[in-house]
Amino acid sequence: MVTNQQVRRLKMLIKTEKTKATAAAKAGMDEKTARKYLRNGQLPSQCGEEHTWHTRLDPFEQEWEAIKEKLTVNPGLEAKTLFEALQREQPGNFSDGQLRTLQRRIKVWRATEGPPKEVFFPQQHHPGQLCASDFTSMNELGITIGGQAFEHVVYHFVLTYSNWEAGTICFSESYESLSEGFQNALWQLGGGPQRHRTDRLSAAVHKECNPEEFTSRYRELLRHYGLKGEKTQADHAHENGDIEQRHYRFKNAVDQALQLRGSRDFASRKDYEAFLEKLFDQLNAGRKQRLNEELKLLRRLPERRLDDCKKEKVKVGPSSTIRVRHNTYSVDSRLIGEWVEARIYAQRIEIWYGQRKVETLPKIKGENKHKIQYRHIIDWLVRKPGAFENYRYRDDLFPTSYFRIAYDCLKANHSPPVATRQYLQILHLAARESEARVEGILQELLNTAEPVQFETVKNKLSSDRSFCAATDIQILPVDLLSYDALLDGDRKEVANG
């Protein structure tokens, strides 16, 4: 059987060979066959009759009208659902191997008679006009900090014309996270476009924050930077397709960079942030030309950032704690009974009293958790040592594992009241002097099997000995004169040789 490739080769050879017989032989066909294809000018695939007939009877011919009626009413019905319904209605008439036949026929019906499918219209982007943003979860990448799982999301910002992008690590899809990430991106960019597109932001509304309040704060944020807000329709993520596609490409780039790095673990969050910053720089490196077009058209930024926090008035309870966003935090005991202002940011909470910031607390992820700083309450706890054993937040009063081990050693060698009193005095010493130095002394006592006692820790702390952490390494300055002398000696040896 002659192929299309043979006929094409024949047409090329006929121009160079002296006879048709030679050209036909080199093309691998008979001379008469070659003359036929040269005469009609068609390829073999064009000469055959189009196959439009059925090679076997359609097993669904009698049922097709009923099937079409069901598909017209419910176009989303799958072929397998309809096939299984036929098998139930007519047991033994249809075998499992006939499912593919029905699937093919329904596929043809959908393409020729079914309802029209949704059409996606590619959009033309213009420089300096539109930016898009959204949150994307990074948990699937398995990133760890110090060996511990680091669950987080990234607020992802993209200019749709140049694809310049930036991101900010956050832990919830809240307004505070959106505001911080959005402003970080604009100030890094040095200007703002005309419009900002997001999804419907429903995921960013906390349970304690009504949608109207969120919307008003978001409008205020856009007004501060002179941007017009746009949002997608519900269940139409493709309308924000630029940021959705960048999510995929960004996370794929992170995954590839982690594989190249050889580890998904980072020593600290600061190291991980530096890793992401470097990656964004690499991704943006090839977009400078289009970015320069955008930079010429961006709006000027206002003189300052908008304060991206929520302010709440809370009263300090008798236990020296406040309740903020369903979590418990300790504050200085001097504030008991006073009303303070909690300024809630994406990753921290500032405590203000009398127009002055008196405390900055790390924001707790999740709800119904607590963070108690022993320095806030230790002054009164040493006066009431009996309250320690059953204190609701007792585990927060062990700053490090060495303090916990020291307490266990005290309990093993003393009665519970004495052990508690001794430990609280050691903790009080850490609050007044230096937690790091007290921890160093405890580590030394535990490593040398010396008894852990308050007086021992106090005496060692007041001595002239210094306790440095293992990371406190001093490197003395290098005397370069010794190198000069060495080089001079080498020169003399060469000269004498």
C-alpha positions, -999 to +999 in steps of 0.1 A: +000+000+000+014+033-011+017+060+017+015+098+016+052+100+023+061+079-008+040+101-031+056+132-017+090+117-023+080+108-058+070+144-066+104+156-054+123+129-073+105+135-106+122+169-107+157+155-105+156+120-121+158+115-159+128+090-161+096+084-143+106+047-139+138+057-119+118+082-097+091+055-091+117+029-082+135+052-057+101+061-042+094+024-037+063+020-060+054+006-094+057+029-125+020+026-133+011+035-097+035+065-099+018+077-131-016+075-115-006+097-085+012+122-108-018+124-130-045+130-104-023+151-081-037+136-049-022+118-019-034+083-010-053+095+020-073+119-003-082+092-028-101+069-004-139+071+001-148+088+034-160+063+060-195+073+071-213+040+075-217+018+105-198-015+106-222-030+131-257-023+145-260+004+172-272-014+204-287+019+217-307+027+185-341+019+201-332+038+234-315+068+218-346+091+217-352+085+254-315+091+262-315+124+242-346+136+261-329+130+294-297+147+282-317+177+270-333+181+305-301+174+324-271+180+302-247+172+330-258+135+331-228+112+325-229+083+300-221+058+328-251+069+348-274+065+319-258+031+310-263+018+345-299+030+345-305+010+312-289-021+327-313-019+357-344-013+335-335-040+310-315-067+328-294-088+304-298-066+273-266-046+277-231-058+286-204-038+304-183-037+272-210-016+254-204+014+278-177+028+255-202+028+225-227+049+245-199+073+257-188+079+221-223+086+209-231+110+238-198+128+231-208+133+195-243+145+206-227+171+230-204+184+203-232+187+177-266+191+194-258+197+231-259+230+250-232+255+241-201+254+264-187+284+283-163+304+262-132+319+277-121+351+261-083+359+262-078+394+275-053+419+263-034+435+292-021+471+292+008+484+312+001+501+345-036+492+345-043+460+365-028+441+394-043+409+409-038+392+442-049+362+463-038+339+491-023+305+483-016+277+508+021+264+509+014+235+532+016+209+504+053+217+499+062+203+533+084+232+545+098+229+580+114+254+604+139+237+627+124+204+619+089+215+628+061+217+602+056+253+591+020+257+581+014+290+563+000+308+533+015+334+510-003+366+499+006+366+462+006+399+442+010+401+404+010+429+378-010+413+349+009+430+321+045+423+331+038+394+355+060+410+381+052+393+414+058+396+451+046+376+482+043+379+519+042+350+544+010+350+566-010+326+586-046+334+579-066+349+551-076+380+571-078+416+563-047+424+582-028+398+561-042+412+529-034+448+539+002+440+549+009+419+518-007+444+495+012+474+509+044+454+510+041+448+473+032+484+463+061+499+483+085+473+469+072+482+434+074+520+441+039+528+427+004+516+421-016+506+390-051+517+382-071+487+394-068+458+418-086+425+412-093+398+438-118+370+444-149+377+465-127+378+497-152+356+516-124+334+530-107+365+544-137+375+567-131+362+602-160+348+622-159+378+646-157+403+617-188+409+597-185+413+559-196+449+559-168+459+582-142+441+561-155+457+529-153+492+544-117+486+556-108+472+522-124+502+504-104+525+527-072+507+518-078+511+480-088+547+484-056+554+503-036+543+473-060+555+446-069+521+432-102+509+419-113+475+432-126+446+411-139+412+423-147+380+405-181+363+404-188+335+428-174+302+417-156+318+387-120+315+397-109+318+361-119+355+361-088+360+383-069+336+360-037+356+360-031+352+397-043+315+397-018+306+370+009+325+388+000+305+420+008+273+401+040+285+385+052+301+417+047+270+439+062+248+412+093+272+412+095+269+450+093+231+448+120+230+422+143+253+442+137+232+473+147+201+454+178+218+441+186+230+476+184+194+488+164+202+519+130+216+528+141+225+564+152+260+573+170+271+605+147+300+610+118+318+595+142+346+585+161+321+564+130+309+547+119+345+540+153+352+524+149+321+503+116+333+490+129+368+484+158+354+463+133+333+443+111+362+435+141+382+423+150+353+400+114+350+387+112+388+381+147+390+364+133+382+330+105+407+332+124+440+335+116+452+300+078+450+304+081+461+340+099+493+329+069+500+307+046+497+337+068+517+361+064+548+338+026+546+342+022+537+379+006+561+403+027+578+429+025+563+464+011+583+493+035+598+519+030+569+543+016+534+546-020+529+559-020+515+594-030+479+586-042+469+620-075+466+639-079+483+672-098+468+701-103+481+736-098+453+762-097+452+800-068+435+818-083+408+841-072+400+876-050+372+863-030+398+843-043+385+810-064+399+781-085+381+756-079+390+719-093+372+689-103+342+710-068+338+725-054+346+759-023+368+763-005+380+795+005+416+801+024+434+828+006+430+862+007+468+867-021+470+841-045+448+860-079+465+860-070+490+833-084+493+798-057+489+771-058+492+733-048+461+714-036+469+679-039+436+659-016+432+630-011+402+607+016+386+629+018+407+661-003+425+686+008+458+701-005+468+735-010+506+740-018+524+772-019+562+778-009+569+741+022+548+745+031+514+733+039+492+764+042+457+749+045+438+716+033+403+716+036+376+689+002+368+675-010+333+682-022+312+652-056+295+657-081+300+685-085+291+722-048+291+728-026+311+752+007+328+755+019+337+790+052+356+796+066+346+830+081+381+834+046+396+836+036+376+867+067+362+884+068+390+910+036+379+926+040+342+918+071+340+941+048+355+968+021+329+961+041+297+953+012+275+962-006+287+930+021+273+907+013+236+909-023+239+895-018+271+875-038+268+843-010+280+821+019+264+841+036+250+810+042+285+797+064+291+828+092+269+815+111+292+790+133+264+777+137+226+782+166+232+807+142+251+831+118+222+828+145+196+836+158+217+865+123+218+880+120+180+877+154+176+894+142+199+922+111+178+927+131+146+928+154+159+956+130+181+976+094+181+988+069+197+964+066+230+983+104+234+986+109+224+949+083+249+937+097+277+958+133+271+946+122+269+910+102+302+912+132+319+928+154+307+899+127+320+874+126+353+892+164+355+889+161+349+852+135+377+849+156+402+869+191+393+855+194+373+823+174+343+811+203+332+788+229+333+817+206+315+841+199+288+814+237+285+809+242+279+846+214+253+847+229+235+817+263+234+835+248+220+867+228+194+848+258+183+827+281+180+858+254+163+879+257+191+905+226+196+926+203+223+912+196+249+939+186+285+939+216+295+961+240+278+937+225+295+907+226+328+924+262+325+935+274+314+901+255+343+885+271+369+908+306+355+902+329+370+877+326+339+854+309+345+821+286+320+805+286+323+768+264+304+744+280+280+720+273+303+692+291+332+708+324+328+690+349+356+689+373+359+659+404+379+667+415+404+640+442+391+617+476+408+619+486+413+582+522+422+591+530+386+597+520+378+561+542+406+549+571+392+568+564+358+554+564+371+518+596+391+524+613+359+536+602+340+505+616+367+483+650+366+500+652+328+496+645+331+459+671+358+455+698+338+474+689+307+454 
